[in-house]
């Protein structure tokens, strides 16, 4: 459970015991009094109140006492006893569920909330608990559960506070303010409602002082409020501001271990690893051992396995086992993209970009904890980029160079706007930039996107942020990336690239999306939606309208291929491709058609259809390798080299022999730099025959006129195999 969610959980913990018979059944209303003391910052009195509950006969009251004193295991034991004694009591299950939610066990907490509802369908606090659990994962169910809680009990202030928080996460400050006001109207000491108001002010670059003063007047040590503000700053990519507010949270309440953890996580995001370790270890030592804390500490422990180099105009952090292989590729692409963006956006970054590349996807996942709507290929924290290594994914699953270019776009746009940019625009611009590097680099339209287009599920541009943060259907994040990217494509096509730059400057000036579109494009947001969708459906409408036909015909084509009826596959293949040209995923018509043409002896036809596959963004390395072999067989070594080089942007570690062969092609084409790079890649893959690999590298150096490096390589070859005659001969030539 994140620190922010624990803040919200604390609100729910303050829910009053029901009156009348239920309160009598509980034996006392004193837990409510203890929580009120704690909520108002009277910690010593609250501790005394909780300690008094430990002397009560009721296991429920003892559970509340232990919980208030942070003795969680004992509280859990007493709640179990209380529920066993009073199986029909919904309140006990709600309170037990809140404890488990606070202590990182959402699965059992969810079960308890549902059990409470089965005993009392009108138990609003059980709905609130389910909303809290859903909110942890930015699940759209959170909205439904909090709405249900408020329908049952419109006077539940804590539900209004959670609704305010969810609205602000969804970039709807007006709704957030309305819900926060509703909470304050019901309970003047609704601390998190005040914190939400303060966050709204900060996000609009206004002073939050009045709201902070109101919050501290109720509870002068309310660190949870600062932590809630920090959460919203981080969610809006204002990481350094978020760190400052987590520090304020800790200053207010040094025992707020969730804030120590969140501070540590966000310091890691800013590459302040040593301070991050101290904060995370402090949280862990004091019993705050949620997955983010534990996994982040493990990741820090593994950082000794990485090397850091300054190259390509930035700082590369690569795992030792693959640093030698990846370094030249990443450095070259980093330098190229930096130069392109500096020229395009008319700016220089204030400092070097740090790029962290993780071969273990789980390590990378730790870097993205608590971030919504991530496809988990890369993520940018200001001037720090963390991303998967090609080796962390199945070959062909992603294009590392495209991911790097995408994330570098974020660095420039966040810097240019001082981190004041809506999510849809920075993501859309980054997706747009992928295809500006090469049309092949963008992600082809997936069937999920086609289905969403068929269902008219695109969001209005003014509401598009919601598609990234809290998706309403499983594929909505992917669809939102696609939509945002194509909106930027449309803007550039119709108004020119400088209009995108104008929009960057408008967001930097704190204009809203509606104001930015009206001011820079001269039309309303609604008119942009209309024009954009007309443009988009003109391009993809045939695919959308023939989607079901394509499914059936692709299935039939696969059956023909399995039956080796190659003439029919060849005849039907291009028609199936034409129905959905972007489909380059598993069992696609391009590869089926190429296979049929090869079986019929039509190498040129097979090469043509595979080249179309590559141009559409097909990335299966085996398929690209087959195309390269066909190009060579047809006498086009230049085309073969270009295809093999594409594989390096997908997975440089894919095939040692590929690097050898590409090097030989570059050598014959007099591209000596490319040949040297590829022979060095062979060595980085630790070949069994190191002598021949060093000898090949030496020959490439000789061809490039780099005699000293050639001598080093040939000596290395002889060190690996002293009797290697070709190396002996080359050594003599070099000495002469």
N, C-alpha and C positions, 0 to 999 in steps of 0.2 A: 504494500500500500504506500503510495507516495505521501510526502509530507503534507501536500495540499489536501489530499483526501482525508488524512488524519485530522486536519483542521476542520473539515466539514463534518467528520464523524463526531468531533467534540461538540459541534452544534447539536447533533442528534442526541448526544448523550445527555444534553440538558433538557430533554423533553420531560414534561411534568407527568407524574403519576396520575392516572385517572382518578377522579374523585369518587366519593360515596363508597359503595360496597367494595370496589376494587382496591381502593386505598386501605380500607379496613383489612381486607384479606392480606395485603402486603405487611400489615402489622404496624407500619409507621410511614410518615411522609418525610422522614429525616434525610434519606438520600437526596431528595430534591433540594433540601436546605444546604447540604454539603456541596452539591454541584453549584448552587447559587453563590456560595462563598468563594469557590474556586473561580467561577466565571467573573467575579468582581475583583480578582487579584488578591484575595485575603487567604493566602496560601497556608499560613500556619494555623489559622482557625479552621480552614477546610481539612487539613490533615488531622486536627483534633477531632473534628466531626466524624471523619471516616474511621478513625481509630475507635471511637465509641461504638460504631456499628459492629465491630468485631466481637463485641460482648453480647450481641443479640442472639436469641434462640433461632431466629429465622435464617435458614441458609441463604435466602435471597438477600437479606440485609447484610449478612457477612460478605456475600459476593460483592455487593456494592462497595463495602468498606475496603476490602482487599484491592479492588480495582482502583479506587480513588488513591490508594497508597502505592500504586504501581506494583503490586504483588500479584502478577497476572496468573501465574500457575495456580495459586490458591483461590483466586477469584473464579477461575475456570472450574475448579473442583466444586466450589460451593454452588455455582450456577447449575452444574450437573445434578447436584443433590436437590436444589430447589425445583427443577423441572421434573425430577422423579417424584417428588412429593405432590406436585400440583400440575398434572399433565395437561389440564385444560386451560391453564393460565397463559394467555398469549403474550402478556407483558414480559414474563420471565424469558421467554424465547427471544423476544425482540432485544432485550437488554443483553442477553448472552451473545446474540448475533452481533450486536454492536461491539462488544469486547473482542470477538474473534476478528471482526473487520479491522479494528484498530491494531490487532496483533498479526496482520498479514495472512489471515486464513479466510479468504473470501468465499471459498467453496463451501465450507461448513456454515459460514455465516449466511450465505444465500439459502441453504437448506433450512436453517432455523427461521428465517424470515418467512419462508413459504409455509413452514409448519405453523407459524403464528397465524398466518392468514387463513389456514385451514380451520383453525380453532375460532378465529374471529375475523370474518371477511371485512369488518369495518375498522380494523386496526391500522390506522393511517401511518403509524410509525414503522410498521413492518414494510409498507410500501416505500417509505422514506429510506429504510435500510437497503431495500433492493435497488433503489435509485442510486444510492451511494456506491454499491458494488458495481453497478453498470457504469457509473461515471468514471470509475478507476480506469477502465479500458476505452474511454471515449465511445462507449456503446450508445447507439440511439435509443435503446430501451430506457436509459436513464430519464429521458424526457417523458416517456409514457408513465413510468412509475411515479415520478414526482407530480405529474398531473393528476394521477389517480389518488395520491396522498392528499392533494389539495381539494379534490372533489369530495373526499370523505370528511376532511377537516380543513376548511378554508382558513381557520385560525391557527394553523400549525406554522408558527413563525420560522422554524428551522427548515421547513419545506420551501417556503418562499426564499430563504437565503440560498438553498441549493439551486432553486430555479434561477436565481440571479446569477449564480456562478456559472451555470450551464449556458445561460444566454450570453454572458461575456466571453466564454470560450468559443461560442458560435459567432463572435464579432457582431453582437447586437447590443450595443451599450444602452440604447433607449429601453429595451425590454429588461436588461439587467438592472437599470436604475429603478424601473417601475416595481420589479419584484423586491428589490432591496427596501424600497420605501414601504411596500406592503408589510414586510417583516418588521420594520421599525414602528409602523402604526400599531402593530399587535404587541410588540415587546420593545420598549425603548432601549433596552440593553442588548439589542441584537448586534453583537460585536462584528460579526462577519459581514453584515449588511453595510456597516460603516466601512469596513475594509474594501468591499466591492466598490463602493462609491469612490474611495481613495484611488483604487486601481483604474477606474474609469477616467478620473482626472489625470492620472499619470500617463495613461495611454493616449490621451488627447494633448499631452504636453502642457497641462495646466497644473497649478499647485494643489496638492492634496492635503495641505496643512489643516484646514478646518475639520475635515473628516478624521484625520489622525488624532487631532486634539480631542474630538468627541469620543473616539475609541479609547484613548488613554485615560480620559476622565472616568470612564466606567471601570477600566482595568489597566493600570499603569504598567503592568508586566505582561501584556497580551502579545506575546511573540507570534502566536498563531495568525494574527491579523497581518503582520508584516510578511509572514511566510505565504499567506494567500495572495498578497499583492505580488510577491516575487514570482509565484507560479504563473500569474497572468503576464508578467513581463517576459518571462522565459518562453511562454507559449507564443508570444508575439516576436520572438527572436531577439529580444533585448536582453542578451545574456549577461552583460556586465552590470546593467541596472538590476537584473534579477539577483546577481551575486551580492550587490550592495544591500538589497532588502533582506536577503537571508542573513546577512551579517547583523542587520538591525533586529531581526527576529531573535537571534542568539543573544544579542546585547540585552534585549528586554527580558528574555527567559533563558538563561544558560542551560537549563535542564530540558529544553525543547530538542530532544535528540533527533526528531524527524527533520528539523531545520539544519542540524549539523550534517545529516546525511545528504540532504538536497544541496547544501552548500558544497559538500565534497564532490558530488556528481557534476555540478555545474563548473566547479573549478577545473575538474578534469576536462570538460568541454573546452575550456580556455587554455588548456595545456599547462596548467599550474599543478602538476602531478604531486609534488611533495606536500604542498599545503592541503591538497585534496586528500591525500593519504591520512594526514593528521586528523582531519575532520571526520572521515569515514571510520577510522579506528576508534575515535572517541565515541561515536554513535554506537558502534559494534560493542565496545567494552561496557556500555551502559544498557545493553539489552535490546537495542534497536537493530534488529537483524533481518530486515526485509530483503527481498531479492536484489533490489538496487544496491543496497549497502554491501551485501555479501559478494555479489558478482563484480562490483566495481573494485573492491579490494583485491579480488583474484586477478582482475585485469591489470591492476597496478603492479601486482607481484610478477606478472608475465612480461612487463615492459623491458626487463633486462634482456629479453630475447630479440629486441629490435635494435636496429642501427639507425642513426640520424645523420643525414648528409644534406649539405646545402648545394643545391643544383637546380638548374632550370629556372632560376629566378625565385625559387622558393625553398622550403625545407621539406625533405622527404623522410618519412619514418617508415622503414621497411623491415620485415622480419628477416633475421639473419639467414634463414634457409633459402630465401629467394631474392635477397637484396641485390646480389650481383646480376641476376637475370633481369629483374624488373627495372633497375635503376636507369639504364639508358632509354628505355621506352617511355617511362613515366616522365623523366627529365625533359625529353624532347617535346612531348605533348604538353607538359606544363608550360614550357617556354613559349611554344607556339600559341597556346590559348591565351596566355597573359598578354602577348603582343597584340593579338587580335582584339581583346577586350579593351586594352588601354587605348587603342586607336578608335575603336567603335564608340566607347562611352566617354572619350575625351577626358580621361582621368588616370592618375597614378595611385596605386594603393599606398597607404601610409607605411606599410611594413611588409615583410615577406609572408607569403601564404604557407601554412603548414599542412601537409597532406599525409595522413596516417592511413596505411594500407594493411588490412587485417586478413591473413589467410584462414583464420578460424572465424566462420560466420558468427558463432556465438559470442566471440569477443567483440565483434563489430556491433552485434545486437545490444550489448551492454551499453555502448556509447549512445544508443538511441532511446534508452528507457525513458518512459514518460512523455514521448513525443508522439503526437497523433498523425495518422494518415501517411505513414512512411512506407514506401515500397522496399525499404531496407536494402538499398544498393549503396547509397551514400547519404551523408548528412553534413550540413555546414553550420558551424557555430562561430559566426563572425569571420575571423581570418583562419579558422581551423577547419579542415575538411577531414572527415573520417569516412572510409569506404571499404567495401569488400575488395579483397584481392581476386584476380581471376582464378586463383587456385581455390578460393573459398566457395566457388560455385561450380555447378556442372558445366563442362565445356559447351559454349554456345548459348548459355542461359542469359548472359548479359555481356555488354560491350563496355569494357572498362574505360576506354578513351572517351566514349560518349558520356559515361557517368562523371568522369573527371571534368569534362567541359561543362556539364550541367551544374555541378557543384561550384565551379569557379564563377559561373554566372551569378550565383547567389552571393559570393564574396563581393563582387563588384556592386551589385544592386543594393545589398544591405549596407555597404559602405557609403554608396552615393546617396541613400535616403536616410542615413543615420538610423538604420533598422526600423524605419517608419514606412512600411510597405505591406499591403495586404497579401495574404498567402497566395491567392489565386494569381496575382500578377507576377510575383517573383518566380512561382513554379511554372506558370505559363511561359514566361520569357526564357527560363532555363530549358524547357522542352523545345521551344522554338530555336534556341541556339544550337541544340544538338544537330538539327537538320541543316543549319547554316554551315556547319563544318563539312557535312556531307549528307545528301538525302538518305544514304544508307544507314546513317547513325541513329536516326530516330526510331522509336519502337513502332513497328507496324500495327495497324488497327486490329485488335483482338476480337474474337467472337463475342466476348462480354460487352465490348464497346458497340459492336454492331447491334446486339440485342437491345442495349440501352437506347441507341438511336431509333431503332424500330419502335420502342415503347415511348418515344418522345420524353426521355428522362433528363435531358440537359437542364441545368439550373440557369436562372437569370444571372447575368454577370454580376449584378449587385449583391447576389446571395451566394456566389460561387464558393466563397471560403468555407461554407458549411459542408460542402462535399468532401473537403479534405479533413475536417476536424471530427465530425460526427456523422459518418455515412449512414444513409437510410436503407441501403441494400448492399450486399456483399461486394459488388464490383464498383461501387460509386467512387472510391478513391482513384482507381485507374481511369474511370470515365472522366473524372474531374481534371486529372492531369492532361488527358487528351483534349478536353474541351478548352482548357486554359491555353494550351499550346496552340491550338488551331485559331483561337481568337487573336493571339499575337501574330500568327501567320497572316490572318486576314487584315489586321491593321497595317502590317508592313506592305502587303500587296496593294491595298487600296490607298493608303496615305503616305507610305514611304517609311524607311527605317528611322528617320529623325523624329517621327511622331511617337515611336516607342521611347526614345530618349526624352521627349517632352513629357511623357507620362511619368517617367522616372522622376523628373524634376518636380512635377506636380505632387507626387506622393511625398517627396522630400519636404515640400511646403505644407504638408499635413492636410492636403485636400482629400476628400472622400472619393470613392470610386465614381459615384454619380457626378461629382463636381469635375473630376479629372476627365471623364469621357466627354462631358458637355464642353468643357473649356478647351481641350486639346483636339477633339475630333469634330466638334461642332454639332453633335447630335446627342439625343438623350440616351441613357442606358437602355431603355426599352427599345428604341429604334436600332441601337447597335445589336441587341439580341435578334431583332427581326431580320436585319440585313445579314448578320453573320450566319444565322441558321439557314437562310435562303442560299447563301454562298456555299455553305458546308454540304447541305443536302443535294445541291447540284453536282457536287463532286462524288459523294458517297451514296447517293440515292439508289443507283442501280444495285449496288451491293446490298443495301438494306432491303430493298423490295424483293430481291431474288435470294434472300438468305436461306429460306427453307429449301428452295430448289437446289441451291448450292450444296446444302447438307446431304440431300438425297443423291445428287449426282456424284459428289466426292465419295460417298459410301459405295456407290455402284462402281466407280472407277477403281477403288481399292480392291473390290471383289474381282474385277477383270484382271488387275495386276497379279493377285494371288493365283488366279487361274492361268497366268502367263499368256493371256490373250492380248499380245502386245500391239497388234494392228489396231484393235479397237481402243486400247489405252491411248495410243498415239493420235488416233482420230478424235477422241473425245477430250483429251487432256487440256488442250488450249482453251476449249470452250468452258471447261470447269474453272480454269485459272481466270478467265475473263469475268466470271461471275463474282469473284472475290479475289482480286489481285494481291491484296495485302496478306492473304493467309499463307504464311511461310513457316507455320509451326508444325507440330507432329503430323505425320501422314499427309503431307501436302501434295497438291496436284503437280507442282513443279518437279519434285523428285520422282514421282511415279511416272511422269511423262518422259523424263530423261532416261530413266531405267528402261522404259519400253523402246526408246529410240536406240539406245546402245545395243539392246538385244537384237534389233533389226539392222545393226551395223551403221547407223546414221550418227557418226560422231559429231559432225558439225551441227546437226539439229539438236543433239543432246547438250552440246556446249551452249547453244543459243538459249535454250530454256533454263539452264542452270545460271547463266549470266543474268537473265531476267529475275531469277530467284534472289541472286546476290543484290541486284539493284533495288529490290523491294525490301531489303533488310534481312534476308535470310542469313543465318549465322552458324549453321551446324558445321563445325570444322571439317568433318569427313566429307561433306558435300562440297565445300570449297576446295578441298584437296583434290577431289575427283575432277572438278572443273579445271584446275591448274594442269592436271595430267592431260586432259583433253586438249587444252590450249597448246601444250608442248607437242602433242601428237599431231596437231594441225599446223605446227611450225611457227607458233606465235609465243616465243619465250618471254617477250615483254609483258604480254597479257598474263602469262602463267605467273611471273614474278609478282605482278600487281595483286593477283588473287591470293597467293601465298602470304604476301605481306599483310593482307586484311586479317588473316588469322592471328597475327601478332597483336592486333587491337582487340581480339576476343580472348585469347589465352596464349601468351608467349611460351608457356611451359607445355603446350599440347604435344609436341612431337620433336624430338632431337633431330631426326632425319630431315624433317621439314626445314629446320634452320640450316643444315648442311646444304640441302638442295637449293634453297633460296640464295644462300651465299654464293654458290657456284653460278647461279643465274645472274646475280648482281655483278660478279666478277667478269663474266663474259660480256656484260653490258657496260663495263668500265665504271660501274658505280662502286668504287672501292670503299667508300665510307659505309655503304649498306652491307657490303660483303664482310668488312671487319666487324661490324655490329653483330651480324648473324653468326660468324665463327666464334665470337666471344660468348654469344648465347649458348652455343654448343658446349663450351667449356663450363659455363655456369650451371649446366644441367648435369655435371659430373659424369662425363661419358666413360665407358669402360676403356676405350682406346684413347687415352689422353695424349699419347704421342702424336697420333695422326691429327687430332684436333688442334694441337699446338702448331704442328707443321702447316696445316691448312691456313691457320691464322698468320703464320710467318709469311706464307706466300702472298696473302692479301696485303700485308704491310709492305712487302717488296714491290708489289704492283702499284701501291700508293706512294712509293718513294719514301717510306718511313723506315729507314734502314736500322736505326737504333732499336725501335720496337720489334722489328723483324728479328734482330739478333737475340733479343730477350726471349721471343717466342720459340725460336729454334733451339736455344739452349734449354728451355723448359721441356721441349720435346725430347731432347737427348737425356735430360734428367729422368724423364719417365721411362725411356727405353734407350739406353746407351748405344745399342747396336742398330738403331733405326737408320738404315742406309740413306733414304731420301733426305733426312734431316742432316746427316753427316755431310752429304754433298752440298746442301744449301749453305751450311755453315762455312764450308770452304769457299764457296762463291762470295759470301758476304765478307769474309776476311780478305779476299783478293780485291 
